[in-house]
Structure formats: structure tokens, C-alpha cells
Amino acid sequence: MRCGPGVARWAAVRALSRRDLLKEGGAGAAALALAGGLPAVAQAAAAPAGLTRRRRAVYRAFIRALQADPQAGLSHRGAGAATADFAAWYGRQEPSIRRSADAVLDRLDALRLGDAAPRRALSALRRWSEAGDGSPTPEQAEVCATVAAARALAGAAA
């Protein structure tokens, strides 16, 4: 199975409520925990309430990747402003929501998204979203869930 029609058009970002984020991001966080992302979540629990510099950079790289797709509808907004809005949103969230966001951003970082140029990152995100061509391996499914959860984060502060 592919990640689903919602992920196939992952670049379509919309504003999300806390309930939407929990619903859409919960599956990704669960997949991360089951796939070994739990140590990252445990580290995040001990972290300060603010978004770390590295996670901020990964989020900014993710937004730049989304902006590389003209259909994403994000070209009107700078990546810096979007990142600042996300950091402010993140700071207002309960620890459980921050830990989920941390796990997603840490996984994107482990996938080297934060170091990729925007078009290359966009290509990787698309490839990860469609991995397995209908029958993904557990690792491919986990990466696909990460992309879906990251997409939910992109809409969280919009």
C-alpha cells in the first residue's frame, strides 16, 4: 500500500488544529516509537521547552523543500518566518506534543534532510512518500509516516 492520497499530495499544507495534529501526527509518532525512535523521544523529554537550534534548522530545510514545489502554495512566505512561527507554536504546546514534533524532526535529520538543497530534499520527500510502490517494507512505511507527520507539523503553525 502506498502512504495514501493525503501523502501523495503532501505538499498541500493547511492550518491544523491541535486535534488535527494529534490525529495526523500520532500515527507517525507511533511508527517512530515502534521503529526505534523511542530513544530520541526520551532525549527530547529531558530537553528544554524551546526548539533547539538543530531542529529549527531541520524544520527550515523542510519548509524550503516544500517551497521548491510551486503547487505547495508556500512561495508567499519566507522559510525564516515560517520557522519562527513554528518555534512560537512549539513553545506553546504541551510536552507530549513537543516530544512528538522532536521525534519527527530528529528522524528527518537522521535522513539528512536538513543538509540537502531544497530541490534535492523535495525529491527525497516525494520518493519517501511513495516508497514500496504499494508494498512498503517496515522501514519504508516508517519513513513514509515520518513524511506525513512532518507535513502535519508544517501546517501546525500556518
N, C-alpha and C positions, 0 to 999 in steps of 0.2 A: 504494500500500500504506500502511496505517496503521502507526504505530510498532510495533504489536504488542500482544498481550494483556497482556504484562508491563508495558507503559507505560500501557495503558488503566486499569489499576489501580495506577498509580504511587504512590498514597498508602499502599499496603500496604508497610510498612517491616519489614525483618527484619535480623537481625545478619548481617554479611558477614565472611567470612574475607578474607585478602589475595588469595587466588586468585580468590574471587568478585568482589572489587573490580576486579582486573585484567581479568577476563573481561567483566564488565558495563560497567565504565568505559572499557575500552580502545577500544571502538567509538566512544564519544563523544569521546574524546581524539583518535582518528584523524580523525573527522569535523571536529573543530575545527581540526586541523592542515591538512587538505585545504581547509577553507573560509577559511583566512586567520587562524586562531587561533594560528599559529606564533609571531608576534611576541610575543604575550602569554606564551607558554611560554618564549621566550628571555629575556624580562624576569624571569620567575619564577626562572630558573636563577641569576640574579645576586642574588636576594632572600635575606634571612636565613632560617634554618631554621624560625623561628616563623611562625605565621599572622598576617598583617597585620591591622591594625585594621579596614580596609575589608572584607577578605574575611571576617573574623569577623562583621561587621555583615550582609553578604550571606547568609552561612550562617544566621545567626539569623533573618533575614527569611524565608528559605526554610523553616526549621523552623516558624515562626509560620504560614506559609501552609499547610503540611501539617496543622498543628493546627486550622486552620479547618474541616477536613473531619472530622466525627465518626467516619467509618469508617477514618480513618488510624490510629487506636489510639495517638495520641501525646498525648492530653489529660492523661495521668497525669504527664507530665514537663514541667518548665518549659523554655522555649526557652533560657534562660541556662545551665541545667545541661547541656542537650544540646550547646550551643555550646562550653562548657568541656570536655566530654568529647571533642568532635570536635577541638578545638585540641590536647588532650593526645595523642590518637590521631595527628593530623597530625604533631606533633613527633617521634613515634617512627618515622615512615615514612622510607623511602629517598628520596633526592632525586627520582627519577623518579616516584614516587607523589605526592609533594608538587607537582611540576610539573603533573601531570595534574589534581589537585584544584584547583590555582591556575587552570588554563585553564578549568575548568568554572565556578568561582566568578566569574572575570573575565567570562565570557560571560553569566552570569546578571546580573551587574552592568551590563553593556552593554545588556542587555534591560530594564534599570531595575527589576528585581525587588526590589532592596534598598531602593528608595524607595516601594514600593507597600504599601498597607494589606493585612493578612493575607487578607481575603476577595477583594480585587481581585487579589492575587498568586495565590491559589488558582485563580481564574477564568482568569487568564492561563496558568498552568501546564497546566490542562486543555485550553485552546484550543490551546496549542502542541503538546500531546501528540497531538492529533487533527487537526492541520493537514493540508490537502491532500486530506482525505477519500478516502484510498486512492491518490492520485497526487500526493504532495508535490513541490514544487519543490526544487531543491537546498538553498536557504536554509531552507525548512520542514523538510526532513529533518535538516539540521544542528541546528536549534533543538530538534527532537524528540529527537535524540541527546543534546543537552545536558541535557534534562529527565531522560532515562533515566540519564545519568551522575550527575546531581545526586541522583537517587533512590538510586543506589548509595552515594553519599557519606553520605546521611542514615542509612543502615544500618551504615556502617562503624564508627562509634563507639558504636553502640547496645549 
